Amino acid sequence: MWWGVAAALLANALYSAGFVLEKRALGSMPAVSVREPARLLRLVLGSPLWIGGSLALAAGFGAQLIVYRTLPIAAAQGIFVSGLVLLLLLSARLLGERTSGRERFAIGAILAALVMVVLSLSQDTDTVGADAPAPLILLVCVPSLAAGPWLYAVAERRARHPHRKPTTGVEYGVALGLLYGVSSLAIKGVSGRLAGLLDRPGAALLGVLGSPYPYLLLFTGVFGLIMSQAALQRCRVSLLVPVCTTVTSVFAAVLGTFAFGEALPGDPVRLALRAAGTLLAVSVLLAMPKHDPPEPPEATDPTGPPSPTTSAKELTAHEP
């Protein structure tokens, strides 16, 4: 079980580094749009820095497979939320993104949530589900696969309104979080189906291909890639990714525990710790501001170099 905790922390570091590298690469590119997916892919695949970020995200995916083999999905999501602390530190250091007092308070709250979830773990009594009925998985996932792109389209229309305040990325983050929540359940399902890979690789691979999991991963991977790049270029990674991660974690923890038949802790104290950690993560999401404050005059001085936090907005100002 503690190997799973270590793998989750490694996945956090890889995901944080990957998102920051992709954001840095996107800041030097022309404006990208989901309405031009071929052009978007051509631009990002031509950037070595972006490719490095995507490889870090792929390695995080590999670590996640180990996590879901050894930890209950609800506990795993609580640990994944802790990666937001490293993300905020990296975005401030490497991207020059400023965090507000409210967001710094959120860092402490997220650390507290991590401690609660880790303390709720028990190697002796926690169960780890390996599979879920395909009809149940589809019933849980299909509505979210429709809602995610729809919410993203709504956010796009609002962002193009000429008199709307600059968005922090909360709306984009919720839309992406629904997609990645489905992806988390699919990764959980694949990890369970690969249990016999070393002994019977053929049977294990056929079991994976005969389930809905790889096809859910394909859908969320393609749409998530295109949608996330446009959102990353427009919004601060220090707010977009925390919102996305929180929605993903709550979605996977609640619906994944139900779908994979994983029992909650029987001990009242451990159950309270896990529930409190999840509720604290949700509270952090609700407390985050939905609009960026106005830029200071020196950050928008046309004679000086562009601010790292405003370069993406300036790039998108002329987007059709």
C-alpha positions as CSV (number, residue, x, y, z in Angstrom):
1,M,0.0,0.0,0.0
2,W,2.8,2.5,0.8
3,W,4.3,1.8,-2.6
4,G,1.0,3.2,-3.9
5,V,1.5,6.3,-1.8
6,A,5.0,6.8,-3.2
7,A,3.8,6.2,-6.8
8,A,1.0,8.8,-6.3
9,L,3.5,11.4,-5.1
10,L,5.7,10.6,-8.1
11,A,2.7,11.0,-10.4
12,N,2.0,14.4,-8.7
13,A,5.6,15.6,-9.5
14,L,5.4,14.4,-13.1
15,Y,2.0,15.9,-13.8
16,S,3.0,19.3,-12.2
17,A,6.2,19.4,-14.2
18,G,4.4,18.4,-17.4
19,F,1.7,21.0,-17.2
20,V,4.2,23.8,-16.4
21,L,6.4,22.8,-19.3
22,E,3.5,22.7,-21.7
23,K,2.3,26.1,-20.5
24,R,5.7,27.6,-21.0
25,A,5.9,26.2,-24.5
26,L,2.4,27.5,-25.4
27,G,3.3,31.0,-24.2
28,S,5.7,31.4,-27.1
29,M,3.3,30.0,-29.7
30,P,0.7,31.8,-31.9
31,A,-2.8,31.6,-30.5
32,V,-4.3,28.0,-30.7
33,S,-7.9,27.1,-30.9
34,V,-10.0,24.0,-30.6
35,R,-11.7,25.0,-33.8
36,E,-8.4,24.3,-35.6
37,P,-7.2,21.0,-34.1
38,A,-4.8,20.1,-37.0
39,R,-3.0,23.4,-36.7
40,L,-2.9,23.1,-32.9
41,L,-1.3,19.7,-33.1
42,R,1.2,20.8,-35.7
43,L,2.3,23.7,-33.5
44,V,2.7,21.7,-30.3
45,L,4.4,18.8,-31.9
46,G,7.0,21.2,-33.3
47,S,8.0,22.4,-29.8
48,P,10.7,20.3,-28.0
49,L,9.7,21.9,-24.7
50,W,6.0,20.9,-25.2
51,I,7.1,17.3,-26.1
52,G,9.1,17.2,-22.9
53,G,6.0,18.2,-20.9
54,S,3.9,15.7,-22.7
55,L,6.4,12.9,-21.9
56,A,6.3,13.9,-18.2
57,L,2.5,13.6,-18.3
58,A,2.7,10.2,-20.0
59,A,5.1,9.0,-17.2
60,G,2.6,10.3,-14.7
61,F,0.0,8.1,-16.4
62,G,2.3,5.1,-15.9
63,A,2.7,5.8,-12.2
64,Q,-1.1,6.1,-11.9
65,L,-1.5,2.5,-13.1
66,I,0.6,1.4,-10.0
67,V,-1.4,3.7,-7.7
68,Y,-4.7,2.2,-8.7
69,R,-3.4,-1.4,-8.2
70,T,-2.5,-0.7,-4.6
71,L,-4.8,2.0,-3.2
72,P,-8.5,2.5,-3.0
73,I,-9.6,5.1,-5.7
74,A,-11.0,7.5,-3.1
75,A,-7.7,7.6,-1.2
76,A,-5.6,7.9,-4.4
77,Q,-7.6,11.0,-5.4
78,G,-7.0,12.6,-2.1
79,I,-3.2,12.2,-2.6
80,F,-3.3,13.4,-6.2
81,V,-4.9,16.7,-5.0
82,S,-1.7,17.3,-3.0
83,G,0.2,17.8,-6.2
84,L,-1.4,21.2,-6.5
85,V,1.1,22.5,-4.0
86,L,4.1,21.7,-6.2
87,L,2.2,23.0,-9.2
88,L,1.7,26.4,-7.6
89,L,5.3,26.6,-6.6
90,L,6.6,25.7,-10.0
91,S,4.2,28.1,-11.8
92,A,5.3,30.9,-9.6
93,R,9.0,30.1,-10.1
94,L,9.1,29.2,-13.8
95,L,6.1,31.1,-15.2
96,G,6.1,34.2,-13.0
97,E,2.4,33.6,-12.1
98,R,1.3,35.5,-9.0
99,T,-0.9,33.8,-6.5
100,S,-3.3,35.7,-4.3
101,G,-3.7,35.4,-0.6
102,R,-6.7,33.2,-1.1
103,E,-4.8,30.8,-3.3
104,R,-1.9,30.6,-0.8
105,F,-4.5,29.8,1.9
106,A,-5.8,27.0,-0.4
107,I,-2.3,25.5,-0.5
108,G,-2.4,25.0,3.3
109,A,-5.9,23.6,3.0
110,I,-4.9,21.1,0.4
111,L,-1.9,19.9,2.5
112,A,-4.4,19.4,5.4
113,A,-6.6,17.3,3.1
114,L,-3.6,15.2,2.1
115,V,-2.8,14.4,5.7
116,M,-6.4,13.5,6.4
117,V,-6.6,11.1,3.5
118,V,-3.2,9.4,4.2
119,L,-4.2,8.9,7.9
120,S,-7.4,7.2,6.8
121,L,-5.5,4.4,5.0
122,S,-5.3,1.0,6.5
123,Q,-3.4,-1.9,4.8
124,D,-5.3,-4.5,6.8
125,T,-8.9,-3.4,6.0
126,D,-8.9,-1.3,2.8
127,T,-10.1,-3.1,-0.3
128,V,-9.0,-2.3,-3.9
129,G,-11.5,-3.0,-6.6
130,A,-10.2,-4.5,-9.8
131,D,-13.1,-4.2,-12.3
132,A,-16.6,-2.8,-12.7
133,P,-19.5,-4.0,-14.9
134,A,-19.3,-2.4,-18.4
135,P,-22.9,-1.1,-18.4
136,L,-22.4,0.6,-15.0
137,I,-19.1,2.3,-16.2
138,L,-20.8,3.5,-19.4
139,L,-23.8,4.8,-17.4
140,V,-21.4,6.8,-15.2
141,C,-19.1,8.0,-17.9
142,V,-21.2,8.8,-21.0
143,P,-23.1,11.8,-19.4
144,S,-19.8,13.3,-18.4
145,L,-18.3,12.8,-21.8
146,A,-21.2,14.9,-23.2
147,A,-21.2,17.5,-20.4
148,G,-17.4,18.2,-20.6
149,P,-17.3,19.4,-24.2
150,W,-20.6,21.3,-23.8
151,L,-19.3,23.2,-20.7
152,Y,-16.1,24.0,-22.6
153,A,-18.1,25.4,-25.5
154,V,-20.1,27.6,-23.1
155,A,-16.8,28.9,-21.6
156,E,-15.5,29.6,-25.1
157,R,-18.5,31.7,-26.0
158,R,-18.3,33.6,-22.8
159,A,-14.6,34.2,-23.1
160,R,-15.1,35.8,-26.6
161,H,-17.6,38.3,-25.2
162,P,-16.0,41.7,-25.7
163,H,-17.0,43.1,-22.3
164,R,-16.5,40.1,-20.1
165,K,-13.8,40.1,-17.4
166,P,-10.7,38.0,-18.0
167,T,-11.5,34.4,-16.9
168,T,-9.2,32.7,-14.4
169,G,-10.0,29.3,-15.9
170,V,-12.5,27.9,-13.5
171,E,-15.1,27.2,-16.2
172,Y,-12.5,25.5,-18.4
173,G,-11.2,23.5,-15.4
174,V,-14.6,22.1,-14.6
175,A,-15.1,21.0,-18.2
176,L,-11.7,19.3,-18.4
177,G,-12.1,17.8,-14.9
178,L,-15.2,15.9,-16.1
179,L,-13.2,14.4,-19.0
180,Y,-10.2,13.5,-16.9
181,G,-12.5,12.1,-14.2
182,V,-13.7,9.6,-16.9
183,S,-10.1,9.0,-17.8
184,S,-9.2,8.2,-14.2
185,L,-11.9,5.5,-14.0
186,A,-10.6,4.1,-17.3
187,I,-7.0,4.0,-16.0
188,K,-8.4,2.2,-12.8
189,G,-10.1,-0.3,-15.0
190,V,-7.1,-0.9,-17.2
191,S,-4.8,-1.4,-14.2
192,G,-7.2,-4.1,-12.8
193,R,-7.4,-5.9,-16.2
194,L,-3.6,-6.0,-16.4
195,A,-3.2,-8.0,-13.2
196,G,-2.1,-11.2,-15.1
197,L,0.0,-9.5,-17.7
198,L,3.3,-11.2,-16.6
199,D,1.8,-14.7,-16.4
200,R,-0.7,-14.5,-19.3
201,P,0.1,-11.5,-21.4
202,G,-2.2,-12.5,-24.3
203,A,-5.2,-13.1,-22.1
204,A,-4.6,-9.9,-20.2
205,L,-4.4,-7.8,-23.4
206,L,-7.5,-9.4,-24.8
207,G,-9.3,-8.6,-21.5
208,V,-8.3,-5.0,-21.8
209,L,-9.4,-4.7,-25.4
210,G,-12.7,-6.4,-24.7
211,S,-13.6,-3.8,-22.0
212,P,-14.7,-0.2,-22.6
213,Y,-11.7,1.2,-20.8
214,P,-9.2,1.7,-23.7
215,Y,-11.9,3.4,-25.8
216,L,-12.8,5.7,-23.0
217,L,-9.1,6.6,-22.7
218,L,-8.8,7.2,-26.4
219,F,-11.8,9.6,-26.4
220,T,-10.7,11.5,-23.3
221,G,-7.1,11.6,-24.5
222,V,-7.9,13.1,-27.9
223,F,-10.4,15.6,-26.7
224,G,-8.5,16.4,-23.5
225,L,-5.3,17.1,-25.4
226,I,-6.9,19.6,-27.8
227,M,-9.1,21.3,-25.2
228,S,-6.5,21.5,-22.5
229,Q,-3.9,23.2,-24.8
230,A,-6.2,26.1,-25.8
231,A,-7.2,26.5,-22.1
232,L,-3.6,26.4,-20.8
233,Q,-2.6,29.1,-23.3
234,R,-5.4,31.4,-22.2
235,C,-5.5,30.9,-18.4
236,R,-3.1,30.7,-15.5
237,V,-1.9,27.1,-15.0
238,S,-1.9,27.9,-11.2
239,L,-5.7,28.1,-11.2
240,L,-6.8,26.0,-14.3
241,V,-5.1,22.8,-13.2
242,P,-6.1,23.0,-9.5
243,V,-9.8,23.3,-10.5
244,C,-9.4,20.5,-13.1
245,T,-7.7,18.3,-10.5
246,T,-10.3,18.9,-7.8
247,V,-13.2,18.1,-10.1
248,T,-11.4,15.0,-11.4
249,S,-10.6,13.8,-7.9
250,V,-14.1,14.3,-6.5
251,F,-15.7,12.7,-9.6
252,A,-13.3,9.6,-9.5
253,A,-13.5,9.2,-5.7
254,V,-17.3,9.3,-5.5
255,L,-18.3,7.5,-8.7
256,G,-15.2,5.2,-8.8
257,T,-15.8,3.9,-5.2
258,F,-19.4,3.1,-6.2
259,A,-18.6,1.6,-9.6
260,F,-15.7,-0.6,-8.5
261,G,-17.4,-1.7,-5.3
262,E,-14.7,-0.4,-2.9
263,A,-15.8,-0.2,0.7
264,L,-15.3,2.9,2.7
265,P,-13.4,2.6,6.0
266,G,-15.4,0.8,8.7
267,D,-13.7,2.7,11.5
268,P,-15.6,5.9,12.3
269,V,-12.4,7.9,12.8
270,R,-10.8,6.9,9.5
271,L,-14.1,7.4,7.7
272,A,-14.4,10.9,9.1
273,L,-10.8,11.7,8.1
274,R,-11.4,10.6,4.5
275,A,-14.7,12.4,4.2
276,A,-13.3,15.5,5.7
277,G,-10.4,15.5,3.3
278,T,-12.7,15.2,0.3
279,L,-15.0,17.9,1.6
280,L,-12.0,20.2,2.2
281,A,-10.9,19.7,-1.4
282,V,-14.4,20.7,-2.6
283,S,-14.4,23.7,-0.4
284,V,-11.1,24.9,-1.9
285,L,-12.6,24.7,-5.4
286,L,-15.7,26.7,-4.4
287,A,-13.5,29.4,-2.7
288,M,-11.3,30.0,-5.7
289,P,-11.9,33.3,-7.6
290,K,-13.5,33.1,-11.0
291,H,-11.9,36.2,-12.5
292,D,-8.3,37.6,-12.5
293,P,-7.8,41.0,-10.9
294,P,-6.9,43.8,-13.3
295,E,-3.2,43.8,-14.5
296,P,-1.0,46.5,-12.9
297,P,0.0,49.3,-15.4
298,E,3.6,48.1,-15.6
299,A,2.5,44.6,-16.7
300,T,0.7,46.0,-19.7
301,D,3.3,48.7,-20.7
302,P,3.6,48.3,-24.5
303,T,7.2,49.5,-24.4
304,G,8.4,46.8,-22.1
305,P,8.6,43.0,-22.4
306,P,5.3,41.1,-21.9
307,S,4.5,39.7,-18.5
308,P,4.5,35.9,-18.3
309,T,1.0,36.0,-16.9
310,T,-0.4,38.1,-19.8
311,S,1.4,36.8,-22.8
312,A,-1.2,34.1,-23.5
313,K,-4.0,36.7,-23.2
314,E,-2.2,39.0,-25.6
315,L,-1.7,36.2,-28.1
316,T,-5.4,35.4,-28.0
317,A,-6.6,38.9,-28.4
318,H,-6.6,38.6,-32.2
319,E,-8.1,35.1,-32.3
320,P,-11.0,34.9,-34.8
